[in-house]
Amino acid sequence: MATMATNSDLAHLFEEFTAILEILGANKFKVLAFQKVARTLDSLADDAAELARTPGALEAIDGIGASSAAKIREFVERGNIAELDELRAKVPPGLLGLLGISGLGPKTIKLFWEQGGVTDKASLKTKLATGELLQLAGMGEKKLKGIEESIALSEQSAGRIRLGAALPLAERVVAMMLAVKGVRRVAYAGSLRRGKETIGDVDILCASDDPAAAHAAFRDQPGVAKVLVSGDTKTSIVTNDGVQIDLRTLPDASFGAALMYFTGSKEHNVKLRERAIAQGYRLNEYGLFPDDGDAAPQHRGVQPIVAGTEEDVFAKLGLAWVPPELREDRGEILVAEKKAIPTLIELSDLKAELHAHTRASDGSMTIEGLVDAAKGKGFHTIAVTDHSKSSVQANGLSPERLRAHVGAIHAIAAKRSDIIVLAGSEVDILADGRLDYDDELLALLDLVVASPHNSLKQEGDVATKRLIKAIEHPAVRILGHPTGRIINGRTGLEPDLRRVFAAAKANNVALELNANPLRLDLRDTHVKAALDAGCLISINCDTHERSNLDLARYGILTARRGWLTAEQCINCWDAKRLLAWLKRK
C-alpha cells in the first residue's frame, strides 16, 4: 500500500540507516553514501515521493544512486524498507538516541554496547555512576566525566526545541490558518517571534470571523498527535514531533495589543505596564485603556484607546516601535523613549557568504555549484573556505590538496564576471593557538577564517589565550564560531570574551555569527558585547549544501537580538569596501 512520505521523512530514514551502520562498524563508503542521500533528500526542492512514481527520476538526481532510489520506492509503495528493518533488529533501539549526546560517537557507543552492556541512556547513566565503564579500553575518568556532563546538558534543555525547528513549523501553521475561511490575521508570538535560540512551545494568534472554524481547522491539521485542550478561545495540540502549539483566537480590533502581550518578554511587558500606569492608563492583552481604578476594563464594556496595532500602542505610550527581538528589558524602552532605536540588520542586507565548503572537504556542492548558489541569492562575493588538514573527520585538505584547490578556485573566479570568488580556508585553531597551515601556505589564500573545532573543554584562560593568538596572526580576517558550542548539545569554549573582543578590535578581525541554528555562535548577548567593544561582525551560513544558504535568517534574528546594524556587518558592505577590508591586515 502506498504511503505519504515527505522529503524530511525519507531523509530521516537514511539518517537512521547511517546511524545503525556506523554503530555496527559498516563499510565507511556505504555510510558516506547514505549520509549523502539524506542530505540530498533534505535539500531537495521536488517531492521525492512523487518522483519515485516516475521511472529514472530519482536516479537522475545527483547523490541518489539506483540502490537508494529502490529503497525510496520501497518505502513509498509499502511503508517500510526491508533492509532497514533487518538493521533495526541488530541493535537495541535505545542506542540510536545516544548519538545525540556530545562526545558519544558511533565507535564509543559500539564499545559501550558490546563490552559494557549499555543499551540506552538509562543504562549508560547507571554504568557511569558505578564506574563500570572505566574498565573499557581508552576510557579514562576525564572522558567519562565529559560524557556525564553532556547528558546533564541534554536533559537540562529537554523540552526546548531549536529555533531552526520551531520557525518553519510555526510558518507552516500560520500559512495553513490563513487559508481557513473567516480568518483575518494570523501571527506567531512568544519567544519564537523574539528570535530566541530555543523555544518551549509555539504560540499562534488568530483573528477570525468564525473562531469555531479556526479551532477546528487547527485541531484537524496533519501531524497532530494529541489535542490537549480545546475551547472557545484556546486550543493546545502536541505534534508528532512532540512540540506543543497553542492557538488563541481574539477579536481583530485587539490584535495588536494581544500580539504585544503574547510576544513578551515578561520583563519587557512589566516595564510597559508600569509606564502605562504612570501615564494614567491600564495596558493588557485587550488594549490600552483609561485607568479608572478597576481591573479588567474590557469586561466592563470600557473601550480601549488603542489596540489594533502594536505601533499604535507604543506611540500612545510615547515610544518608538520596538522590534520584537529587542523586547528583553535590556534598555530598549529607554532607547525607544528617545526615538533612538537603531535600524537593525535585515536579511536583504546580506551581500556575501564568507564561510562555505565544497566537495573538496565535507560539502555537497562543486565549486561551480556553490558559486551559482551564491549568485542565486544575489550575492556579490562568495568565499570558498574548505576545512584544513587537522579536520580529518571533515576530509580536511592536506597542503598539496589545498594548493591544487586554490588553483581550481582561481580558475573559476577568472571566468566569472558576475560574482567575486575568493579562495580561502576554514583553518583550525590548534589547542595552543597555532594555525593548521604554515605561513607560506596561508599567504596563498584570499581569506582565512580561523575556527576552533577540537579541545573545546579547555579551561577559560587557556581558551582565551588560544583565540587571541589566532586573532593576532596576520593572515586571519574572521574568527569562526568562536566558542564551538552546539545548542542543546555542548557548551563549547568559555573564554574571557572581553579580552577576545578587545583583541579582535585591536587587530581588525571580524567575529563570526555562525547562522546554522545548531550553533548561533556568537550568541545574541555576545554580539551586543562585541558591538559595545567596537568589533565587526560577519554573519555566515557555514554552507555545506545549497539549502544551507537559507539558514541566514536565523543568524539575522540572533544579530537583531544583539542590536546589530548592517553597517557593523562586513557581509553587508559593497564589494569594493569588503575587498579593501580583507586586504588591510
C-alpha positions as CSV (number, residue, x, y, z in Angstrom):
1,M,0.0,0.0,0.0
2,A,1.4,3.4,-1.0
3,T,2.2,5.7,1.9
4,M,2.5,9.5,2.4
5,A,6.2,10.5,2.8
6,T,7.7,13.9,2.9
7,N,11.3,14.6,1.9
8,S,12.1,15.1,5.5
9,D,10.6,11.7,6.4
10,L,12.7,10.0,3.8
11,A,15.8,11.9,4.9
12,H,15.3,10.7,8.5
13,L,15.2,7.1,7.2
14,F,18.5,7.4,5.6
15,E,19.9,9.1,8.7
16,E,18.8,6.1,10.6
17,F,20.5,3.8,8.1
18,T,23.7,5.8,8.7
19,A,23.4,5.7,12.5
20,I,22.9,2.0,12.7
21,L,25.6,1.2,10.1
22,E,28.1,3.3,12.0
23,I,27.3,1.6,15.3
24,L,27.7,-1.8,13.5
25,G,31.0,-0.7,12.1
26,A,29.9,-1.0,8.5
27,N,32.0,0.0,5.4
28,K,32.9,3.7,5.6
29,F,31.9,4.3,1.9
30,K,28.5,2.8,2.4
31,V,27.9,5.1,5.4
32,L,29.0,8.1,3.5
33,A,26.7,7.2,0.6
34,F,23.7,7.1,2.9
35,Q,24.7,10.4,4.5
36,K,24.8,11.9,1.1
37,V,21.4,10.6,0.2
38,A,20.0,12.0,3.5
39,R,21.4,15.5,2.7
40,T,20.2,15.3,-0.8
41,L,16.6,14.5,0.2
42,D,16.6,17.1,2.9
43,S,17.5,19.9,0.5
44,L,15.5,18.6,-2.5
45,A,13.0,21.1,-3.9
46,D,10.9,18.5,-5.7
47,D,8.7,15.9,-3.9
48,A,10.8,12.7,-3.8
49,A,7.7,10.5,-3.2
50,E,6.2,11.9,-6.4
51,L,9.5,11.4,-8.3
52,A,9.5,7.8,-7.1
53,R,6.5,7.2,-9.3
54,T,8.4,8.2,-12.5
55,P,11.0,5.6,-13.7
56,G,14.5,7.0,-13.6
57,A,13.6,10.3,-12.0
58,L,15.2,9.6,-8.6
59,E,18.4,8.2,-10.2
60,A,18.7,11.4,-12.2
61,I,19.3,13.4,-9.0
62,D,23.0,13.9,-8.1
63,G,23.6,12.0,-4.8
64,I,20.9,9.3,-5.2
65,G,22.0,6.0,-6.8
66,A,20.0,3.1,-8.1
67,S,20.1,1.2,-4.8
68,S,19.0,4.2,-2.7
69,A,16.3,5.0,-5.3
70,A,14.9,1.5,-4.9
71,K,14.8,1.9,-1.1
72,I,12.8,5.2,-1.5
73,R,10.4,3.5,-3.9
74,E,10.0,0.6,-1.5
75,F,9.1,2.9,1.4
76,V,6.7,5.0,-0.8
77,E,4.9,1.8,-2.1
78,R,5.0,-0.4,1.1
79,G,5.6,1.9,4.1
80,N,8.8,0.2,5.1
81,I,12.3,-0.7,3.9
82,A,13.2,-4.4,4.5
83,E,16.9,-3.8,4.8
84,L,16.3,-1.1,7.4
85,D,14.0,-3.4,9.4
86,E,16.7,-6.0,9.4
87,L,19.3,-3.5,10.6
88,R,17.0,-2.3,13.4
89,A,16.7,-5.8,14.7
90,K,20.5,-6.0,15.1
91,V,20.8,-3.2,17.7
92,P,18.9,-2.1,20.8
93,P,16.6,0.8,19.8
94,G,17.8,2.9,22.7
95,L,21.4,3.0,21.3
96,L,20.3,5.4,18.5
97,G,19.3,8.0,21.0
98,L,22.8,8.1,22.4
99,L,24.1,9.6,19.1
100,G,22.7,12.9,20.0
101,I,24.9,13.2,23.1
102,S,28.1,15.2,22.6
103,G,31.2,13.1,23.0
104,L,29.5,9.8,22.0
105,G,30.4,8.8,18.5
106,P,29.4,5.5,16.8
107,K,32.7,3.8,17.8
108,T,32.3,4.6,21.5
109,I,28.6,3.6,21.5
110,K,29.6,0.3,19.9
111,L,32.2,-0.2,22.6
112,F,29.8,0.6,25.4
113,W,27.2,-1.7,24.0
114,E,29.3,-4.7,23.1
115,Q,31.7,-4.7,26.0
116,G,29.9,-2.5,28.6
117,G,26.3,-3.8,28.3
118,V,24.9,-0.3,27.6
119,T,21.6,-0.4,25.7
120,D,20.1,3.0,26.3
121,K,20.6,6.3,28.1
122,A,19.3,4.9,31.4
123,S,21.8,2.0,31.4
124,L,24.6,4.4,30.3
125,K,23.9,6.7,33.3
126,T,23.9,3.7,35.7
127,K,27.2,2.4,34.4
128,L,28.8,5.8,34.5
129,A,27.7,6.2,38.1
130,T,29.1,2.8,39.1
131,G,32.4,3.4,37.3
132,E,32.0,0.1,35.3
133,L,32.9,1.8,32.0
134,L,36.4,2.7,33.3
135,Q,37.4,-0.9,32.6
136,L,36.9,-0.4,28.9
137,A,39.9,0.3,26.5
138,G,40.5,4.0,26.1
139,M,38.0,5.1,28.8
140,G,39.6,7.5,31.3
141,E,37.9,9.4,34.1
142,K,38.1,12.7,32.2
143,K,36.4,11.3,29.1
144,L,33.6,9.7,31.1
145,K,33.1,12.8,33.1
146,G,32.7,14.7,29.9
147,I,30.0,12.3,28.7
148,E,28.2,12.7,32.1
149,E,28.2,16.5,31.6
150,S,26.9,16.2,28.1
151,I,24.0,14.0,29.3
152,A,23.2,16.6,32.0
153,L,23.2,19.4,29.5
154,S,20.9,17.5,27.1
155,E,18.5,16.8,29.9
156,Q,18.6,20.4,31.1
157,S,17.5,21.6,27.7
158,A,14.9,18.8,27.3
159,G,11.5,20.1,26.1
160,R,13.0,23.1,24.3
161,I,13.5,23.0,20.6
162,R,15.9,24.9,18.5
163,L,14.9,28.0,16.6
164,G,15.6,26.2,13.3
165,A,13.0,23.6,14.0
166,A,10.4,25.9,15.6
167,L,10.2,28.6,13.0
168,P,9.4,26.5,9.9
169,L,6.8,24.7,11.9
170,A,5.2,27.9,13.0
171,E,5.3,29.3,9.5
172,R,3.5,26.2,8.1
173,V,0.8,26.6,10.7
174,V,0.3,30.3,10.0
175,A,0.0,29.6,6.3
176,M,-2.5,26.8,6.9
177,M,-4.6,29.1,9.2
178,L,-4.6,32.0,6.8
179,A,-6.3,29.7,4.2
180,V,-9.2,29.0,6.7
181,K,-12.4,30.8,5.8
182,G,-13.2,33.7,8.0
183,V,-9.6,34.2,9.3
184,R,-8.4,37.8,9.1
185,R,-5.0,37.8,10.7
186,V,-2.6,35.2,12.0
187,A,0.8,35.5,13.6
188,Y,3.2,33.5,15.8
189,A,4.2,35.2,19.0
190,G,6.2,34.4,22.2
191,S,9.9,33.7,22.4
192,L,9.8,32.5,18.8
193,R,8.8,35.9,17.5
194,R,11.6,37.4,19.6
195,G,14.0,35.1,17.8
196,K,15.3,33.2,20.9
197,E,17.7,30.3,20.1
198,T,15.4,27.7,21.8
199,I,11.7,27.6,22.1
200,G,9.5,26.0,24.8
201,D,6.3,25.9,22.8
202,V,4.8,27.8,19.9
203,D,2.1,30.5,20.3
204,I,-0.2,31.3,17.4
205,L,-2.6,34.2,17.5
206,C,-5.6,34.4,15.1
207,A,-8.3,37.0,14.5
208,S,-11.3,35.3,12.8
209,D,-14.9,36.0,12.0
210,D,-15.6,32.3,12.7
211,P,-13.4,31.2,15.7
212,A,-15.0,27.8,15.9
213,A,-14.0,27.0,12.4
214,A,-10.5,28.3,13.1
215,H,-10.1,26.0,16.1
216,A,-11.5,23.0,14.2
217,A,-9.0,23.5,11.3
218,F,-6.2,23.8,13.9
219,R,-7.2,20.6,15.6
220,D,-7.6,18.7,12.4
221,Q,-4.4,19.7,10.6
222,P,-1.9,17.0,9.6
223,G,0.7,16.0,12.1
224,V,-1.3,16.3,15.3
225,A,-0.6,13.6,17.8
226,K,-2.8,14.8,20.6
227,V,-5.3,17.6,21.5
228,L,-4.6,18.8,25.0
229,V,-7.4,21.2,25.3
230,S,-9.9,22.9,23.0
231,G,-12.3,25.7,23.9
232,D,-13.9,28.9,22.5
233,T,-10.7,30.9,22.6
234,K,-7.7,28.5,23.0
235,T,-6.7,25.1,21.6
236,S,-3.5,23.3,22.5
237,I,-2.1,20.4,20.5
238,V,1.1,18.3,20.5
239,T,2.6,17.4,17.1
240,N,4.0,14.1,16.1
241,D,7.5,15.6,16.9
242,G,6.4,16.4,20.5
243,V,6.1,20.2,20.0
244,Q,3.2,21.9,21.8
245,I,1.4,24.6,19.8
246,D,-1.2,26.9,21.3
247,L,-3.8,28.7,19.2
248,R,-5.6,31.7,20.6
249,T,-8.5,33.4,18.8
250,L,-9.3,37.0,19.6
251,P,-11.2,40.0,18.1
252,D,-9.4,41.7,15.2
253,A,-9.8,45.0,16.9
254,S,-7.4,43.9,19.8
255,F,-4.9,42.0,17.6
256,G,-2.1,44.5,18.1
257,A,-2.3,44.6,21.9
258,A,-2.6,40.8,22.1
259,L,0.4,40.4,19.8
260,M,2.4,42.7,22.1
261,Y,1.3,40.9,25.2
262,F,1.9,37.3,24.0
263,T,5.2,38.2,22.3
264,G,6.7,39.3,25.6
265,S,9.1,39.1,27.2
266,K,7.5,39.1,30.6
267,E,10.1,41.6,31.9
268,H,9.5,43.9,28.9
269,N,5.7,43.7,29.4
270,V,6.1,44.6,33.1
271,K,8.0,47.8,32.1
272,L,5.3,48.7,29.6
273,R,2.5,48.2,32.1
274,E,4.4,50.4,34.7
275,R,4.8,53.1,32.1
276,A,1.1,52.9,31.2
277,I,0.1,53.2,34.8
278,A,2.4,56.2,35.3
279,Q,0.6,57.9,32.4
280,G,-2.9,57.1,33.6
281,Y,-3.6,54.1,31.5
282,R,-4.0,50.4,32.0
283,L,-2.4,48.0,29.5
284,N,-3.3,44.4,28.9
285,E,-3.8,41.9,26.0
286,Y,-7.0,43.6,25.0
287,G,-5.7,47.1,24.6
288,L,-4.6,50.3,26.3
289,F,-7.4,51.6,28.4
290,P,-8.0,54.7,30.6
291,D,-7.2,53.7,34.2
292,D,-10.4,54.0,36.2
293,G,-9.0,52.2,39.2
294,D,-10.7,48.8,38.5
295,A,-9.2,45.8,36.8
296,A,-10.3,44.1,33.6
297,P,-11.9,47.2,32.0
298,Q,-12.7,45.2,28.8
299,H,-15.1,43.0,30.8
300,R,-17.0,46.1,32.0
301,G,-17.6,47.5,28.5
302,V,-14.8,50.0,28.6
303,Q,-13.4,50.6,25.1
304,P,-9.6,50.7,24.6
305,I,-7.9,53.9,23.5
306,V,-5.7,51.9,21.1
307,A,-5.5,48.2,20.5
308,G,-5.4,47.4,16.7
309,T,-1.7,47.6,16.1
310,E,1.5,47.4,18.1
311,E,2.7,50.7,16.6
312,D,-0.4,52.5,17.9
313,V,0.1,51.2,21.4
314,F,3.8,52.1,21.5
315,A,3.1,55.6,20.1
316,K,0.4,56.3,22.6
317,L,2.9,55.4,25.4
318,G,5.4,57.9,23.9
319,L,7.6,55.3,22.4
320,A,9.1,54.3,19.1
321,W,8.0,50.8,18.0
322,V,10.4,48.3,19.5
323,P,11.4,45.3,17.2
324,P,10.3,42.0,18.8
325,E,13.9,40.8,19.0
326,L,14.8,43.6,21.4
327,R,12.0,43.1,23.9
328,E,14.1,41.6,26.7
329,D,14.2,44.5,29.1
330,R,17.8,45.3,28.2
331,G,17.4,49.1,27.9
332,E,15.2,49.0,24.8
333,I,12.4,51.1,26.4
334,L,14.7,53.9,27.4
335,V,16.1,54.0,23.8
336,A,12.5,53.9,22.4
337,E,11.6,56.8,24.6
338,K,14.4,58.8,22.9
339,K,13.2,57.6,19.5
340,A,16.7,56.2,19.0
341,I,16.0,52.5,18.1
342,P,18.7,51.7,15.5
343,T,17.8,50.4,12.1
344,L,18.6,46.7,12.7
345,I,20.1,44.4,10.1
346,E,17.7,42.7,7.6
347,L,18.1,39.5,5.7
348,S,18.1,41.5,2.4
349,D,21.2,43.4,3.6
350,L,23.5,40.4,3.3
351,K,25.5,40.5,0.1
352,A,28.3,38.0,0.7
353,E,28.9,34.5,2.1
354,L,32.4,34.2,3.6
355,H,32.4,30.7,5.1
356,A,31.4,27.9,2.7
357,H,32.5,24.3,1.9
358,T,32.6,22.2,-1.3
359,R,33.1,18.6,-2.1
360,A,36.8,19.2,-1.6
361,S,36.1,18.7,2.2
362,D,32.7,17.9,3.6
363,G,30.4,19.9,1.4
364,S,27.9,18.5,-1.2
365,M,28.5,21.1,-4.0
366,T,31.2,21.5,-6.5
367,I,33.0,24.9,-6.6
368,E,30.8,25.9,-9.6
369,G,27.6,24.7,-7.8
370,L,28.5,26.8,-4.8
371,V,29.2,29.9,-6.9
372,D,25.9,29.5,-8.7
373,A,24.0,29.1,-5.5
374,A,25.6,32.3,-4.0
375,K,24.8,34.2,-7.2
376,G,21.2,32.9,-7.0
377,K,21.0,34.6,-3.6
378,G,22.1,37.9,-5.2
379,F,25.5,37.9,-3.5
380,H,28.4,39.9,-5.0
381,T,31.0,37.7,-3.2
382,I,31.4,34.1,-2.3
383,A,34.4,32.7,-0.3
384,V,35.3,29.0,-0.7
385,T,36.7,28.0,2.7
386,D,37.1,24.3,2.9
387,H,38.4,22.6,6.0
388,S,42.1,22.4,6.9
389,K,44.2,19.3,7.4
390,S,43.5,18.7,11.1
391,S,39.8,18.3,10.5
392,V,40.2,14.7,9.4
393,Q,36.5,13.9,10.2
394,A,35.6,16.6,7.6
395,N,38.0,15.5,4.9
396,G,40.3,18.4,5.6
397,L,42.7,19.4,2.8
398,S,46.4,18.5,3.0
399,P,48.8,21.2,1.9
400,E,49.1,19.6,-1.5
401,R,45.4,19.3,-2.0
402,L,44.9,22.9,-0.8
403,R,47.4,24.3,-3.4
404,A,45.5,22.4,-6.1
405,H,42.1,23.6,-4.7
406,V,43.2,27.2,-4.7
407,G,44.3,26.9,-8.3
408,A,40.9,25.4,-9.2
409,I,39.0,28.2,-7.4
410,H,41.1,30.9,-9.1
411,A,40.5,29.3,-12.5
412,I,36.7,29.5,-11.9
413,A,37.0,33.0,-10.5
414,A,38.7,34.2,-13.7
415,K,35.7,33.0,-15.7
416,R,33.1,34.8,-13.6
417,S,32.4,38.5,-14.1
418,D,29.1,38.3,-12.3
419,I,30.4,37.4,-8.8
420,I,33.7,37.6,-6.9
421,V,35.0,34.2,-6.0
422,L,37.6,34.1,-3.2
423,A,39.9,31.2,-2.4
424,G,40.0,30.8,1.3
425,S,40.1,28.1,4.0
426,E,38.5,27.5,7.4
427,V,41.7,26.9,9.2
428,D,41.7,25.0,12.5
429,I,42.9,26.8,15.6
430,L,45.0,24.2,17.2
431,A,44.9,23.7,21.0
432,D,47.8,26.0,21.6
433,G,46.5,28.8,19.3
434,R,48.7,27.9,16.3
435,L,47.0,27.7,12.9
436,D,46.8,24.4,10.9
437,Y,48.8,25.6,7.9
438,D,52.2,27.3,7.7
439,D,52.5,31.0,6.9
440,E,53.7,30.3,3.3
441,L,50.6,28.3,2.6
442,L,48.3,30.8,4.3
443,A,49.8,33.6,2.1
444,L,48.2,31.9,-0.9
445,L,44.7,32.5,0.4
446,D,42.3,35.4,-0.2
447,L,40.6,34.8,3.1
448,V,41.4,32.9,6.3
449,V,38.5,32.0,8.7
450,A,40.2,30.6,11.8
451,S,37.9,28.4,13.9
452,P,38.2,26.1,16.9
453,H,36.9,22.5,16.3
454,N,38.7,20.4,18.9
455,S,39.8,20.7,22.5
456,L,36.6,22.5,23.3
457,K,36.7,21.9,27.0
458,Q,39.8,23.9,27.7
459,E,40.0,26.0,30.9
460,G,38.8,29.6,30.4
461,D,42.2,31.3,30.5
462,V,43.8,28.7,28.1
463,A,40.9,29.1,25.7
464,T,41.2,32.9,25.9
465,K,44.9,32.8,25.0
466,R,44.3,30.3,22.3
467,L,41.7,32.5,20.5
468,I,43.7,35.7,21.0
469,K,46.8,34.1,19.5
470,A,44.8,33.2,16.4
471,I,43.3,36.6,16.2
472,E,46.8,38.2,16.3
473,H,48.0,36.1,13.3
474,P,48.5,38.4,10.3
475,A,46.6,36.1,8.0
476,V,43.4,35.8,10.0
477,R,40.5,38.0,9.0
478,I,37.5,36.2,10.6
479,L,37.3,34.3,13.9
480,G,34.8,31.5,13.0
481,H,32.1,30.3,15.5
482,P,34.3,31.4,18.4
483,T,33.1,29.1,21.2
484,G,32.4,26.0,19.1
485,R,29.2,25.4,21.1
486,I,26.3,23.2,19.8
487,I,22.9,24.4,21.2
488,N,21.4,21.7,23.4
489,G,24.5,19.6,22.7
490,R,27.8,21.0,24.1
491,T,28.8,24.2,25.9
492,G,32.0,24.7,23.9
493,L,34.8,27.1,25.0
494,E,34.2,29.6,27.7
495,P,36.9,32.2,27.2
496,D,37.0,35.7,28.7
497,L,35.2,37.3,25.8
498,R,36.0,40.8,26.8
499,R,39.7,40.1,26.2
500,V,38.9,38.3,22.9
501,F,36.8,41.2,21.7
502,A,39.5,43.7,22.7
503,A,42.0,41.7,20.6
504,A,39.6,41.4,17.7
505,K,39.1,45.2,17.7
506,A,42.8,45.9,18.0
507,N,43.6,43.5,15.1
508,N,40.7,44.5,12.9
509,V,39.4,40.9,12.9
510,A,35.7,40.2,12.4
511,L,33.8,37.9,14.7
512,E,31.6,35.3,13.1
513,L,28.0,34.9,14.0
514,N,27.5,31.4,12.5
515,A,23.9,31.3,11.3
516,N,23.5,27.5,11.5
517,P,20.7,27.1,14.1
518,L,22.7,24.3,15.7
519,R,25.4,26.9,16.5
520,L,24.2,30.5,16.5
521,D,27.7,31.3,17.7
522,L,28.3,34.1,18.6
523,R,25.1,34.1,20.6
524,D,22.9,37.2,20.9
525,T,24.4,38.6,24.1
526,H,27.9,38.1,22.8
527,V,27.0,40.1,19.6
528,K,25.9,43.0,21.8
529,A,29.1,42.9,23.9
530,A,31.2,42.7,20.7
531,L,29.5,45.7,19.3
532,D,30.0,47.6,22.5
533,A,33.7,46.8,22.2
534,G,33.8,48.2,18.7
535,C,34.1,44.9,16.8
536,L,32.9,44.0,13.4
537,I,30.6,41.0,12.8
538,S,30.5,38.6,10.0
539,I,27.2,36.6,9.5
540,N,27.9,33.3,7.6
541,C,25.9,30.2,6.9
542,D,28.8,27.8,7.2
543,T,27.4,26.5,3.9
544,H,27.8,22.8,3.2
545,E,24.9,22.3,0.8
546,R,22.7,24.6,-1.3
547,S,19.8,24.8,1.3
548,N,22.3,26.0,4.0
549,L,22.2,29.4,2.4
550,D,18.6,29.7,3.7
551,L,19.9,29.4,7.2
552,A,21.0,33.1,7.1
553,R,17.6,34.2,8.6
554,Y,18.5,32.5,11.9
555,G,21.7,34.4,12.0
556,I,19.8,37.6,11.3
557,L,17.4,37.0,14.1
558,T,20.2,36.4,16.5
559,A,22.1,39.5,15.2
560,R,19.0,41.7,15.7
561,R,18.7,40.4,19.3
562,G,22.3,41.7,19.6
563,W,21.3,45.2,18.2
564,L,23.4,44.7,15.0
565,T,23.1,47.1,12.1
566,A,24.1,46.5,8.5
567,E,27.0,49.0,8.9
568,Q,28.6,46.8,11.5
569,C,28.4,43.6,9.5
570,I,31.0,43.1,6.8
571,N,28.8,40.8,4.8
572,C,26.5,43.8,4.1
573,W,29.2,46.0,2.6
574,D,29.6,46.6,-1.1
575,A,32.2,44.6,-2.9
576,K,34.8,47.4,-3.1
577,R,34.7,48.1,0.6
578,L,34.7,44.4,1.5
579,L,37.7,43.6,-0.7
580,A,39.6,46.6,0.6
581,W,39.0,45.5,4.2
582,L,40.1,41.9,3.5
583,K,43.4,43.2,2.3
584,R,44.1,45.6,5.2
585,K,45.5,43.4,7.8
